[in-house]
């Protein structure tokens, strides 16, 4: 028997529904993923508020609405093979893992990656594969992917990631400078190489950095 969701989590789910996140599978994954387990202890009182929170190293855990919006817009099937760029706290990764067959996630900051790996272990999530690396390079050895989600803002849609997407696949990525409005773009890669791009609105993400950070 599972514990009933907390009143704060119930309010959050209701708020996400009101904002347009209506996919039952996505809402169920959010409900079953304890956001409090993916933030620092000092931030846990705010875990179920609909806002981003700091996770250290200049990074943040995304606002739950943005997590729900991006996950909903990916149109994930149960057999999907997903690449995530920017593991961060591991919260978005954990939600993806409840909806897809396997999630490959890349993080350039080793301390964040190690903390996320421990959280995946604690949550008994066994279909996540992690890599310490440069997100701009993707994960060519495991390509192609059905879906790619980028959790940081790039100056433009990264071509290497588009190349690692299957025909019929979807790439989600915030695009824009770090100090101005960014747009959440969804690219659908059709058979024959045709690409369709649509905008899902304005967002604010940390910038997608090139290279691998020094450990520290």
Secondary structure, DSSP 8 states (H G I E B T S, - for coil): ------HHHHHHHHHHHHTT---HHHHHHHHTS-GGGGS-GGGGGGTTSSS-EEEETTEEE--HHHHHHHHHHHT--TT-EEEEE--TTSHHHHHHHTTSSEEEEEES-HHHHHHHHHHHHHTT--SEEEEES-GGG--GGG--EEEEEEEEEESS--HHHHHTEEEEEEEEEEES-TTS-EEEEEEEE-GGG-EEEEEEEEE---B--SS-----
